[in-house]
Amino acid sequence: MRNLLPAAFLAVLLACPAAAQTTTPQRVAMRQVDTTPAEQPSAAHLQAAADVLDAMDMEQSLARSIDATIEMQVSRDPQLERYEDVLRRFFTRWMSWARLRDDYARIYADHFTADELRQIAAFYRSPAGQRLAASTPDLMRESAALGQKAVEGHMDELRAMIAAEARRQPNAAKP
């Protein structure tokens, strides 16, 4: 059980739309060129970010993501079914919209200008944007399952690679 909780938490993070924002070379380059004058986003900038989150229906998306993650974990390990209520209470408590909303807004404000945020909000208010927002938890869950399926049959290979690297680096911790 203790080993599965970090996996469940990681799956929740992967299932959340904001967590899908990865650091790519393009993002790093964009940050290096970013000329944002202030470290702290203005109230208007944060409001534009909050508007995007509202347009994305992030509150419902987060709730669906938590549900989908718990379902996925229980389907992978049926022994967790008896702890489903505990998992739900834990994730609902610590990953609630009320707790994370301002932090999500800050993340979006850190990555996008206020003008970009207004454009993103307009997209998410369109029919295609609403469909994307509604589908994102399922897309993330299915993507995570695809990634898991792609590697699960090769875990022995990964363990062997780690063991070989550990032997190559004598000061590395043993696997």
C-alpha positions in Angstrom: 0.0 0.0 0.0 2.8 2.4 0.9 4.4 1.9 -2.4 1.2 2.6 -4.3 0.4 6.0 -2.8 3.2 7.8 -4.6 2.1 6.1 -7.8 -1.5 7.3 -7.1 -0.3 10.8 -6.4 1.9 10.8 -9.6 -1.1 9.6 -11.6 -3.3 12.4 -10.2 -0.6 14.9 -11.2 -0.4 13.4 -14.7 -4.1 13.4 -15.0 -4.4 17.1 -14.1 -4.4 19.5 -17.1 -2.0 21.9 -15.5 0.4 19.0 -14.9 0.5 18.4 -18.6 2.5 21.6 -19.0 6.0 20.1 -19.4 9.3 21.7 -19.7 10.5 21.4 -23.2 13.5 23.0 -25.0 11.0 25.4 -26.6 9.6 26.4 -23.2 13.1 26.9 -21.8 13.9 29.1 -24.8 10.7 31.0 -24.3 11.5 31.7 -20.7 15.0 32.9 -21.6 13.5 35.4 -24.0 10.7 36.3 -21.7 10.8 40.0 -20.9 8.3 40.0 -18.1 9.4 42.9 -16.0 8.0 41.9 -12.6 8.6 38.7 -10.7 5.2 38.9 -9.1 2.3 38.9 -11.6 -0.1 41.8 -11.2 -3.6 41.3 -9.9 -5.0 41.7 -13.4 -2.5 39.1 -14.7 -3.5 36.6 -12.0 -7.2 37.4 -12.7 -6.6 36.6 -16.4 -5.1 33.3 -15.3 -8.0 32.5 -13.0 -10.3 33.3 -15.9 -8.6 30.7 -18.0 -9.0 28.1 -15.2 -12.7 29.0 -15.0 -13.1 28.7 -18.8 -11.3 25.3 -18.6 -13.7 24.3 -15.9 -10.6 23.3 -13.9 -12.5 22.7 -10.7 -14.6 19.9 -12.3 -11.6 18.7 -14.3 -9.6 18.3 -11.1 -12.4 16.4 -9.4 -12.8 14.1 -12.4 -9.0 13.6 -12.5 -9.0 12.5 -8.9 -11.8 10.1 -9.6 -10.2 8.7 -12.7 -6.9 8.2 -10.9 -8.4 6.4 -8.0 -10.4 4.1 -10.4 -7.2 3.4 -12.3 -5.2 2.5 -9.2 -8.0 0.3 -7.9 -8.3 -1.5 -11.2 -4.5 -2.1 -11.2 -4.5 -3.3 -7.6 -7.9 -4.6 -6.4 -6.6 -4.7 -2.9 -6.8 -0.9 -2.9 -10.6 -1.1 -3.3 -11.1 -1.3 0.5 -9.0 2.0 0.8 -10.8 3.8 -2.0 -12.6 6.1 0.5 -9.4 6.9 2.3 -7.7 7.7 -1.0 -10.6 9.9 -2.1 -10.7 11.8 1.3 -6.9 12.3 1.2 -6.8 13.6 -2.4 -9.9 15.6 -2.0 -8.5 17.2 1.1 -5.0 18.0 -0.3 -5.8 18.6 -3.9 -9.1 20.4 -3.5 -9.8 23.3 -5.9 -10.2 25.7 -3.0 -6.6 24.8 -1.9 -5.0 24.8 -5.3 -6.8 27.5 -7.3 -4.5 30.4 -6.5 -1.4 28.2 -7.1 -2.8 27.1 -10.4 -3.4 30.7 -11.4 0.2 31.6 -10.5 1.6 28.7 -12.6 -0.4 29.9 -15.6 0.5 33.5 -15.0 4.2 32.5 -14.8 4.0 30.9 -18.2 1.7 33.2 -20.2 1.2 36.9 -20.6 -2.1 38.4 -19.7 -2.9 38.8 -23.4 -2.1 35.2 -24.1 -4.3 34.1 -21.1 -7.2 36.1 -22.6 -6.8 34.3 -25.9 -6.6 30.9 -24.2 -9.7 31.7 -22.2 -11.5 32.6 -25.4 -10.5 29.3 -26.9 -11.7 27.3 -23.9 -15.1 29.1 -24.1 -15.5 27.9 -27.7 -17.2 24.6 -28.4 -13.9 22.9 -29.3 -12.3 24.3 -26.1 -15.2 23.1 -23.9 -14.9 19.7 -25.5 -11.1 19.6 -24.9 -11.6 20.7 -21.3 -14.2 18.0 -20.7 -12.1 15.3 -22.4 -8.7 16.2 -20.8 -9.0 13.9 -17.7 -9.9 11.0 -19.9 -7.1 11.9 -22.4 -4.6 12.1 -19.6 -5.8 8.9 -17.9 -5.6 7.0 -21.3 -2.2 8.5 -22.1 -0.9 7.5 -18.7 -2.3 4.0 -19.2 -0.6 3.8 -22.6 2.7 4.8 -21.2 2.4 2.3 -18.4 1.5 -0.4 -20.8 4.4 0.5 -23.1 6.9 -0.1 -20.3 5.3 -2.6 -17.9 6.6 -5.6 -19.9 10.1 -4.3 -19.8 10.6 -3.6 -16.1 13.2 -6.4 -15.9 15.2 -4.6 -18.6 15.0 -1.3 -16.6 16.1 -3.1 -13.4 19.0 -4.7 -15.3 20.0 -1.3 -16.7 19.9 0.3 -13.3 21.9 -2.5 -11.8 24.5 -2.2 -14.6 24.8 1.6 -14.0 25.1 1.0 -10.3 28.0 -1.4 -10.9 29.6 1.2 -13.3 29.3 3.9 -10.6 30.7 2.3 -7.5 29.5 5.2 -5.2 25.9 4.9 -6.5 23.4 3.4 -4.2 22.5 -0.3 -4.8 19.2 -0.9 -6.5 
